[in-house]
Amino acid sequence: MIAKDAVVPVLVAEWASIDELLGSLGDAQWTTPTALPGWSVQDNVSHIIGTECALTGETPPPCAADVRGFSHVRNDIGAANEHWVQGLRGESPTTVLERFRAITAVRRKVLEAMSQKDFDAPSWTPAGQGTYGRFIRIRLFDCWMHEQDIRDAVGMPGNDGGRCAEGALSEVVSALGYIVGKRAGAPNGATVTIELTGPVRLAWHIAVDGRAKVVDELPGPATATVRLSSNLLTRLAGGRVPVESRIEEIGFGGDTDLGRRVAFALPFTI
């Protein structure tokens, strides 16, 4: 179960952080390219707006472009995202910020009015069938990632520690079994520890016993240990930077070959 009271306040805080950041930008900064192909700062905001608007039943503005012809659009979700990005591209930063504030205010009221039963209800999510709570936790991850995209682009680091970052990282945990077991091909009986060195400091342990899964602790030293900053982990997990370009920033212990396979398996978002 994903507790509503543990996720909704953090998502609201994340929206507030994005709002504060955007309010500090000059118009020229809104056009700055980000790590996402074809997307500026404003496009990242338009994407957040579009997803939240879609959850209220609103359709995107008219878009004349054939978005499926764009090289960075690889699936139906990407096409839906791009319709909003293209549809809002002609709007001014002031208008886009106003729309961001308006839709997040609406969504905040909806989410705060929900019960835990509503949060536990079955729901489609970008990661497959799950619960509405899982969908909202993915929204936290997505919004926080796009805030970091914007901050990286304009050179204004921040909000990379504390409850928003920790909440976003809690979504990464759900992918660790897939990353270690399927993508990295860790053999049965292997164990892996991924240690985050900051700003968020924590360690995840993954054991392969028929299938790979996250466990609270290991019976002994890990077969392989991977050490990196929480900022780097999320940049890699989100496909924002290629692993090979930052591999020197990652520390390995134990079975180095397995550790490197885990590092190269970290990109997992669609």
PAZALO-276608 format. One record per residue: x, y, z negated of N, C-alpha, C in turn. Coordinates in pm, whole numbers, plus 50000, padded with zeros to 5 digits. Each point is the difference from the previous one (the first is absolute). Example, Ala and Ser with C-alpha at 12.3 -4.5 7.8 and 13.67 -1.06 7.14 Angstrom:
513194943149220499115011950000500905012050000499655010550072500825011949994499235010949927
***
This chain:
500834988050000499175012050000500865012550000499655009750082500675013050002499115009949926500485004949888499185008649915499785013650064498745003850012499665013050058500685011449925499974999449867500545011049919501525000850005500634989850057501465000350016500425004950137499065000550094500345003850138499435013650040498725002349971499365012350047500685012649945500305000949870500685012249952501365002350065500684989250034501325001450064499845004650144499004994850071499745004750136499625014849999499195004049905499635014249988501255008549973500884995149914501255007249973500875000750125499984989450079500774999850125499465010550097498705000750013499425010450087500385014049951500025001949869500385013149944501445003350033500884990049997501405002250033500155003950146499284993050088500045003450142499475014250021498905003449935499405013450011501025010849961500664998049888500995009849954501145001450100500474988750052501075000250098499585007550126498844996650053499545006350124499775014949982499515003949883499765014049974501265008449995501154993349984501275007149993500705001250135499434993750105500664999750130499605012050086500955004850078499705009950102499474993150124499325007650087499394994050119501014992450085501225005250012501004993450084500364986249946499984998449868500354987049941498974989350033498765004050027498974990350033500284993150134500825005950082500314994150131501264991449996500664998949883501244992449988499754985250030500814993950086499864985650025500314991949874499334988949983500264991049887500564986850051500254990849908500584987150037499044991450082498725003349999499044992250077499975004850144500224991350097500105004250141498805008250045500285011650057498965008350056499215008349901500294998849871499215006849898500795011249932499385011749994500535011349926499494999549856500415009749920499455001449865498485000850007499485008750088498555001650011499334986950040500624992350086499414987450044499864990249883500974999949909499894991549882498805003949916499795013049984498855004849923498704996450072499975001750130498814996650078499654985349985501014991649995499774985649981499344997449865500505006349894499394998249868498565004750002499775011750058498645005350011499114990150075500494994950112499214991050083499574987549927500914994049925499654987849928498935002749895500185010749925499025003249897498665003950062500035007450111498755003450069499304987550051500774990650055499414987750051499294992349890500525000849877499384993149888498675006449959499745012150047498705006449976499064998250119500494993450106499194997850118500185010450109500925009549980500225010450100500834994650115499685004250120500754995950118501045010650037501074996150070501065009650033499545010350102500675011450005499705009950104500274994050138499445006150105500254995050136501494999750030500414989550071501414998350036500064995350145500615008150085500074996650143501134990450032500964998749909501184991850027499674985149995500704992350080499924985449994500984995449893499544999549875500924997649888500634986150008499364990550062500594986650009501194999650096500185010650075501175000850087501235005249930499865004649874501155005149926500844988349949501315001350010500884989049961499924996749851499655009849919499964997449855498654994749953499034998550091498704994249966500024985350038499964991249898500214985950025498784991249967498955006049944498854991949959498785009049984498874993849963498755007649987500095010649891500664996749889500135009849891500815012050048501094997250072500825010850053499225008850097499144993950081499205007750094499015008949926499364994749896499065007949922500705011849933501184997349947500795010749938500325011050101500404995750119500455009550102498865008750050498794994750002498855008250041499845012149909500174998049870499915011249907501165009650017501194994650016501195008450018499855008950123499614993950110499845007650124498845009949990498924995749936498835008449989500215012549917500914999349904500275011549912501265007650038500684995650104501295006050033499885014850039498875004150057499835013950040499605009349887499754994549882499575008349888501215006849934499755011149936501075007249930500334992949869501225002149947500334994349870499015003949892499525012450003499035004549900498734991650006499524997650120498774992250017500224985549956501144994350036500284986149962500114998849849500645009649936500104999549854498625001249936499175008750054498635001349948499244986950015500194993350112499314987250021500534989349904501305000349976500584990649903499395002149863499935012449958499445003049867498534996249991499265002550107498574997149998499734985049993500684992050084499704985750003500524993049876501135004149946500484993549878499115003549882499405011949999499055003449894498774991050008499524997650122498864991250019500344985849956501144995350044500394986249968500274998249851500515010449936500234999149855498684997549927498965007550037498704998349936499464985950022500144995150122499514986550031500734989549917501315001049995500794989949929499775000649850499915012049946499805001149855498624995149958499045000550092498644995349969499874984950009500984993350058499944985550017500184992849866499434988149994500204991349884501134990150029500424993049898501004989650022499434989050089498704997649988499364989950086500115004150147499825013050027500165005050137501444997750048500955002149911501414998350035500344985450028499284990949936500284985750016499264994050119499155007950066499204994850112500904996350118499644989450075500794996250118500055011450100501145001450065500175010950096501084996550099499845005050122501104999750096501095009449951501254996450023501125008949972500984998950117500925009550015501014998850105500884987649986499994994049880500794987949977499164987350012498755001450049499114988550010498875001149900499234989349986498875000249908500495001049857499365008649923500395001749860498845005849923500295009449912498985007049924500095014850031498965007449962500045014450021501135006149918500274994549883501105004849918501344998550070500194988850067501244998150077500085010350112498895002750064500005010050107500445013549944499505003849884500355013149943501465000149954500494988849952501434999649964500875001650125499564994550112500705002150126499925014650041498845006549973499905014350029501025007949920500214996449874501025006749919501374998150062500324987850037501294997150063500175008350127498975000150084500075007050127500175015149981499205005849911500105014549977501365003749944500494992149905501315003049942501114998750105499904989850083501014998450105500015011950094498815005050036499955011450092500465012949932499765001149870500585011449929501534999650010500574988249982501464998850009500485002550144499214996050099500355003150139500105015250019499025007149945499995014650012501175006049926500234995549878501115005449920501354997550066500184988250055501254997150070500185009350120498925002450072500085008150122500365014549970499435005649893500235014249970501095002249896500614989049953501105001349904499565004849864498854995049953499475003949869499684987549919501034993249947499754987649925499165002749875499284989649958499195001249880498984988949990499394998849883498974989949972500454985950036501304997349986500524986750032500224991549877499565005049884499994992349877498665002149932499764993549886498755002049931498874991550053498785003449956498884990850022499574998750145500175010450082499614998650141500944990450072501315001849978500974991050062499834985849948499804998749870499824986749942498734993350053498935007950015498774994550056500174995450143500735007950079500264996150138500834987250005500994999049914500854988149999499244987549957498935001849923499234988249959499364993150120499795007450108499484993750122501094992050070501255004449989501104992750062500114986049940499714998849870500114987049932499204989350073498845003850051499134990150065500624994150126501015006750056500644995150122501284992349973500454999349876501334994449973500094985150030498944992549971500044985750033500154997850149499275007650078500094999250146501395004250048500535010749943501315005150040501094989749973500004994549879501074990749960499804986250059498774994949994499774986450044499884998450150499195008350064499754998650143501065007350083500165012949974500865008050087501484997349976500394998649873501424997549971500344985250002498984991549998500244985550007500724994349880499705005249880500664994649880499584985549981500954991049977499674985749988499294996749869499354988649998499344995649878501014998949886499625005049885500884999949884500825012749984500045008350102500775012549993499255010349916500765009149940499435011149925500685012950044499245010849999500535012950042499565010749901500925008649965499675011849919500285012450084498995008750009500165013050065500015010449890501125006649983500185009649891499995014250057499085008149950499925014050041500755008649900500925008050052500945007349915499575014349969498865004450053499505013449973499555006850128499225010649990499425005949880499084990649922499284990950068499244989749929500964988549972500114996449874500914989249961499194987949954500144989150073499344987649963500634988550078499624987949964500504988250071498844990750030500004994750121499024990150041500714986650018499374989549952500564986550015499074991850088500584993450098499224991650092500604986049998499154990049979500434986049997499304992450112500734991150064499444991750107499794986049946498744996549978499634986749951498844995250087500344994850117498994996950099499685012450082499705010849932499825013050063500645010749910500365010950060500665010749924498965008549930500255003249874499085008649926500775007849893499435011249962500605008349896499734993649864501044999449917499874994449866500525010149899499604998249875500395009649896501484999349968500564987850002501424998349970500514987350066501314999150011500644988350060500644991549890500114986950021500604991349898501505001949987500615006350098501455002050000500375010950098501285001550030500415010350097499334997950136499685010850066499354999250131500974994450104499464992650094500814995250113500615011850074499215010550017500475012150067499405012249930500805010449990499555012649943500195011150102498985008550013500045011350092499775012649917500965009450004499895012349920499975012150092499015008749980499895012150080499095009949929500015012350044499145010149938498554997650041499085004649917498594998750034499675008450123500675011350017499775008150120500404992550126501174993749997500454992650117499094988150027499594993149895499124988550021498735004050074499385011049959498755003950066500235005150142501145006650024500305004250137500204987950090500644989649947500204987850078498694992350016499264998449890498764992450004499005006150098500015013250010499095006850090500525001450140501194994550028500565000850134500445014050039500255008649901500395013750031501455001250043500854991249952501415000050041500404985650029500894997750097500434986250027500914995049889499834987549965500784994249891501495001250028500404997450125501434999950030500665013649978499215010750007500585013349981500245003349853499424992149908500135003049857500514988049920500484989950070500394987549933501125002249899500865010050024501105002649907499525005449867498755004449993499445005249875499344989149916500034987850050499364988849931501064991049940499834996449872500944991049933499454985849999500884990450014499594986050002500784992149897499324990449938500644990849908499574985750030500824990449960499664986050025500134996550146498984993550055500004995850140499825012350089501125005350047499965012450078499234998350130500114988650062499284997850126498495000849978499504993549895498585000749969499615014349964500845006649920499715013849962499875009250120500884998350097499935008350120498774996750083499624987250003498774996450073498795006549935499995000649868498915006749930500005015050035501165006150000500095014350034499455002650138500374991950097499545002050137498524996250019499454992949900498584996350007499095010349931500585010249938499205009449922498955007750080500285004150124498945007350075498784991050020498855004249944498834991450009498715007250035499995013250003498735006850027499684999250149498685001150029499564998650139500155013350074
***
